[in-house]
Amino acid sequence: MTAKKELLKVEGLKQYFPIKGGFFGRTVNHVKAVDDISFTVYEGETVSIVGESGCGKSTTGRAILRLDEPTEGVVSFEGRDLTTLSKKEMRAMRKDLQIIFQDPYASINPRQIVSAVIEEAMDIQNAVPKKDRRRKIEELLQTVGLQKFQADRYPHEFSGGQRQRIGIARALSVDPKLIICDEAVSALDVSIQAQVLNLLEELQEEFGLTYLFISHDLGVVRHISDRIIVMYLGKIVEIGDKHSLFDNPQHPYTKALLSAIPVPDPDAKKERIALKGDVPSPINPPTGCRFHTRCPFATEKCKTDVPELRTTDFMKEGHQAACHYIEEIKSGEHKPKDYTAGAIVGKGQEV
Ligand SMILES: Nc1ncnc2c1ncn2[C@@H]1O[C@H](COP(=O)(O)OP(=O)(O)OP(=O)(O)O)[C@@H](O)[C@H]1O
């Protein structure tokens, strides 16, 4: 097997947003949106970041691209630390790192025809000589399943799925290596979602693309990912190969998230693990393990000691979870307490 090439390496990334207050508008506190996360994305793979709303998924994507300046940490792309680049160097780097957003309409100028939308991206990066642009635009439209003549149409003349295809064509126009897909299919109907996901997979194959896929939808993530990162309140709680994570989840939070995926077969037994309470505020996140306020297994130790990501001999290589009690939960030695009414625990999800 050939060695995997590291494309993106995130180390100790923090994104704290200041909260201003008081008479002088001083910084009185911070939203700790992303708090010391590290992970690697290898060339040609799809890594997804999942977690509930507000856990820091989009902030991570934006910090990587420096759309918001990260507070701390290193973001290396092909070995170059992006956080140290000048604005000009970073702009040039965005040729290799593109982003597709959830709402294609919001990220497309409605007054521009499609060819102008795509050409704008080419122009910023000076990626394609002017004389070749029309041909390239038409090719790109066909690549994403649209037609040549649609280059002269306005965005409002397209459906949501078609507009997302325009967004994809625009990202592709500069021949990127990595595309960050931030909830890229969340606004689409399920059948259209599947079409766009299939298109992304085909393009990955054709152009050797790497994706960082941000989504709250585990069904979508299951379809598209090679590896998955589960975030909770600004931290990574579990990371691993898709199969390992879906078939053998270790963190109680991951188990609860997975248990909430609907099963197509109405007769299939599915235990849903209800979590108690709401996600705490990222302004004053809980001490110790951030999940302890909602975790049925939490002990005194969880309130004070921050768990590190780690693996065990019953987890596949590269699979890590940040929980003090992985082994004890697995063996049944450590039982859940104070289970929320309505939570059904049993087969398939032995919490
Ligand atoms: N510019 C900002 N200023 C202040 N707080 C912010 C800013 N951007 C995000 N946040 C806060 O950071 C936290 C993480 O937000 P983020 O958008 O990354 O979450 P998310 O996991 O992508 O959720 P969603 O799926 O709802 O977008 C949230 O509490 C959010 O309110």
The ligand as an ORCA input file, in Angstrom:
! r2SCAN-3c Opt
* xyz 0 1
  N     -18.451     35.511     14.149
  C     -18.865     35.003     15.305
  N     -18.900     35.739     16.429
  C     -19.312     35.218     17.602
  N     -19.694     33.933     17.780
  C     -19.681     33.156     16.698
  C     -19.276     33.630     15.399
  N     -19.370     32.591     14.519
  C     -19.820     31.531     15.215
  N     -19.994     31.862     16.516
  C     -20.441     30.969     17.601
  O     -19.528     29.886     17.622
  C     -20.203     28.678     17.922
  C     -19.934     27.670     16.826
  O     -20.604     28.101     15.648
  P     -20.542     27.305     14.264
  O     -21.302     28.085     13.248
  O     -19.144     26.959     13.972
  O     -21.318     25.984     14.619
  P     -21.802     24.818     13.682
  O     -21.417     23.576     14.345
  O     -21.326     25.037     12.287
  O     -23.367     24.974     13.748
  P     -24.461     25.143     12.591
  O     -24.617     23.786     11.991
  O     -25.669     25.618     13.317
  O     -23.899     26.175     11.635
  C     -21.674     29.028     18.084
  O     -21.924     29.196     19.465
  C     -21.797     30.344     17.345
  O     -22.828     31.120     17.887
*
